[in-house]
Amino acid sequence: MNITLIGMPGSGKSTISRMLAQRLGYSLLELDAVYEQEHNGVLLQQLLDTEGEAVTLQKQCDSAMAHTRQIENTVVSPGGSLIYTEPAMEQLKRVSTVVYLKASLPTIEKRIEGTARGLVKGKHTTLAQVYEARMPLYEKWAEVTVDAEQPPEEVVSDILKVLKIAPLSD
């Protein structure tokens, strides 16, 4: 079984995916990190600035599809913008259970304040506009929605409960 976590930057995807993979004894696949490695360690924000959003999204889609074709017992943590790419999301839904880590806009703002994150905004200019535009897409692709407002340990426990998976360790 594979699990993909989706949600806004700041929803806890990186933290929760690491904890979940460890609890299950699964591999962890952080797609933004893979994408940056494929580009010689250049950060996502720099790639967005130099290549533009459309090119970056297409390359992220291609990378995600290539790296998730044959995964087994893996927790996948894609970048928040991958939900804009239908082919990649269709593949993730085929090969994994997609879990949406839902957090409120104030929580997202608090968590990402002062961080340098690459954020695909499209025609949206504020974080609030990006949040409003993405919510329907996260809901569209999610098979399960989990409250990401709570402490990470509780989020992991909720995911395990809803997916009816027994962890290797508690």
LUMGUTOR-183888 format. One record per atom (N, C-alpha, C, CB): x, y, z. Coordinates in steps of 0.05 Angstrom, whole numbers, plus 5000, padded with zeros to 4 digits. Glycine has a CB too. Layout:
REM LUMGUTOR-183888
XYZ;...
REM end
This chain:
REM LUMGUTOR-183888
501749765000;500050005000;501850255000;498150005024;500950464985;502250714985;500350934994;503350784956;501351145006;499751365016;500951625006;499551365047;499251794994;500152054985;498752265002;499552094955;500352455012;499252675028;499252925011;500952715054;496853055010;496653304995;495653515014;494753274971;496253765007;495353995023;497054235017;495453925052;496254455028;497654705024;500454695036;496154945036;502354865027;504854895041;504154975070;506755105027;505354855089;504754915117;502654735129;503855195119;501554555113;499454375124;500754145140;497754265101;503354105137;504753895152;505653655135;503053805174;505453685109;506053455092;508853335098;505953535063;510853495099;513653395104;513853265131;515653625102;512953395152;513053285179;511453025181;512153485200;508953035173;507152805175;508152575158;504252885167;509052635134;510052415117;512352265129;510752525089;514252415141;516552295154;515652115178;518552505164;513852225194;512952075218;511351835209;511152255235;509651865189;507951645179;509651425167;505951745158;511651495151;513451295139;514951145161;515451435120;515851285181;517251155202;515450965218;518451365222;513051055224;511150885240;510450635224;508651045246;510250655198;509450425181;511850255171;507850525158;514250365173;516550235162;516550255131;516549935170;515350475121;515150525092;517450695083;512450645085;517950705057;519750895045;518351165044;520650795016;519951375042;518851645039;519851765013;519751825063;517951874998;518552004972;517652284973;517351844949;519452474977;518752764977;519252874950;520452924999;517152914935;517452984906;518753254901;514752974893;518353454918;519753704913;522753674917;518653924933;523553514937;526453464941;527653314917;526853304967;526153124907;527052974883;527353164859;525152744876;525353334856;525453534834;527853724836;522753694833;528353814860;530653994864;533253844859;530554104893;533453594867;535853434862;536253394832;535653154875;534053354817;534253324788;535353584775;531553254777;535053804789;535954064779;538454164795;533754274780;540153974802;542754034814;542454184840;544454184795;540354134855;540054254882;538954534881;542554264895;538154634857;536954894856;534254894869;536654994826;533655084887;531155094902;528855144884;531355304924;526555034892;524055064876;523455354870;521754934891;523755534889;523155814884;524855934862;523455984910;527455854862;529255954841;528355834813;532155864847;527555584813;526555464788;524055604778;526055164792;522255664796;519855814789;520556084777;517955854814;522456224790;523256494781;524656484754;525156614801;526256274748;527756274723;526156134700;530356134727;524755914707;523355764686;520455854681;523355474693;519355974702;516456054700;514755824711;515656114671;512355894719;510555704732;509655474713;508155844743;508955544689;507955334670;510055124665;507055464644;512455204659;514655014654;515354854678;517155164643;515454984701;516154854726;513954644733;516355054749;511454714730;509254524736;509354284718;506554664733;509854334692;510054104674;512353924681;510354204645;514654034688;516953874695;516453724721;519454054698;515053854740;514353724765;512553494760;513153924785;510653534742;508753324735;510253084723;506653424715;511953134704;513552924691;515252774712;515353044669;516552924730;518252804750;516552634769;519753024766;514352734778;512552584796;511652324783;510152754804;510852344758;509952104744;512151894741;508852174717;514551984735;516851804732;517551664758;519251954721;517351814780;518351704806;516151554821;519351924823;513651554811;511551414826;510351174810;509351604833;511651114788;510550894771;510550624786;512150864746;512750564798;512950294811;513850324840;514950124795;512150434856;512750464885;511150254901;512150754895;512250184923;511049984940;511650064969;512049694934;509650064986;509950135014;511450395017;511449915029;510350605005;511550865004;509551085013;512650924976;510551275028;509051515034;510151735015;509251605064;508351844999;509052044979;508252324989;507751984952;510152514989;509552784996;510152964973;511252865022;508053034957;508453214934;508453504943;506353154912;509353674926;509053954931;506154034929;510754124911;505354244943;502554324944;501354394917;502354564961;502954464897;501954544871;501554304852;503754744858;502354064860;502053844841;499153784835;503353594853;497253884852;494453844847;493453984822;492753934871;495154174811;494454304786;494954124762;496054564783;496353904766;497153734743;495553474744;500153674745;493553464727;491653244727;493052974721;489553284706;494852954702;496152684697;497552584722;498052704674;499052754736;500552664759;498552584781;502452884770;496452734785;494552674806;492952414800;492552904811;492352374775;490952124767;492751884773;490252134737;495351914767;497251694772;497451654803;499951754760;497751864818;497951834847;495451694859;498352104861;493151764848;490751634857;490651334849;488251784845;491851264827;491950984818;493750824836;492850964789;496050944844;498050784858;498050824888;500750864847;496250994898;496351054927;493551144937;498451254934;493251154963;490951284975;491751564980;490051135002;490151754970;490752044972;489352154997;489952194946;491052265015;490052385040;490552685040;491452255065;488452835044;488553125044;488953215073;486053255032;491153355078;491653475105;490453755104;494753485111;488153785116;486654035115;487354205139;483653975114;488254455133;488854655153;487654915145;491954675158;486855075164;485655335158;487755535147;484255455183;486755745134;488555945124;490256075146;487056165109;489056155169;490656265191;492856085200;488856345214;492255825201;494355625209;496555615189;493055345213;495855605163;497855605142;499555855143;496455575114;498356085146;499856335147;501856335170;497956575150;500956235193;502656235217;505056045212;501056145241;504455815201;506555605197;508655685176;505255345190;507855825155;509855885134;510956165136;508555855107;510056315156;511156585160;514156585162;509856725184;515456745146;518356765148;519956545134;519156775176;518556355120;519956145106;520156215076;518555875110;522256125064;522556165035;521555915021;525556225028;519055915014;517855685000;517155754972;515355575015;517755564953;516855604926;513855554925;518355414907;512355754916;509455734916;508455804888;508255914938;507255614875;506055664849;503455804854;505655394832;503256044844;500856204849;499056234826;501656484858;500056164802;498356204778;497556494776;495856024780;495056544770;494056824768;493456944795;491656834750;493856784816;493256874843;495657014855;492256634861;495257234869;497457384880;497857364910;497257664872;495757294924;496057274953;495756984962;493957454967;496756934986;496456664997;493556595000;497956645024;491956785008;489056735011;487756654985;487656985023;488556784963;487456714937;488356434928;488356924916;490856374933;491956104927;490355894943;494956084932;489955954968;488555764986;485755714975;488355885015;484255934969;481555904958;481455754932;480356184955;483455794915;483555664889;484155364892;485555794871;485855294911;486755014914;484754844929;489355014927;483254954947;481554794964;479754594948;479754964981;478354694927;476754504912;478354284899;475154654891;480854344891;482554144879;483553934899;484954274865;484254024923;485053834943;482653644950;486053974969;480353764952;477953604958;477253414935;475553794964;477753504910;477153334887;478853084887;477653494861;481453114893;483352894891;483452714916;486052994885;482552824939;482852674964;480852444966;482452864987;481852224975;480051994982;479352015012;481451724976;481152145027;480752175056;481652455063;482451955072;480252585082;481052845092;481552825122;478853065086;483852935130;484552925159;485153205168;487152745163;484253265193;484653525205;487553565212;482853555231;488853755198;491753795202;492254025222;493053865176;490154115236;490454325256;491554215282;487754455261;491453955286;492253835311;495253765311;490653585317;496353685334;499253615334;499853385315;500053525363;502253375304;503053175283;502452895292;505953205277;502952825317;502552545326;499652475323;503352515356;497852655329;494952605326;494052585297;493352825340;495352745280;494752725251;495552445241;496252945235;497852355248;498852095240;496851875250;501652035250;496151895276;494251705287;491651705273;493751765317;490651935266;488051955251;488351825223;487252255248;490551865210;490951745183;490851445186;493651845171;492351345206;492451055210;489650945216;494450985232;488151085233;485450995240;483650985216;484251175261;483551205201;481751225178;482451025156;481651505167;485050965153;485850775132;485950495143;488650855122;485450465169;485350195182;487950055178;483050025171;490150195185;492850085183;494050065211;494650255164;495249835217;496549805243;499549885239;496349515253;500450075255;503250155253;505149945263;503750415268;507649965255;509749785265;510349845294;512249795248;510250105301;510850195328;508950415336;513750295330;508350435361;506650645372;508150845387;504450525389;
REM end
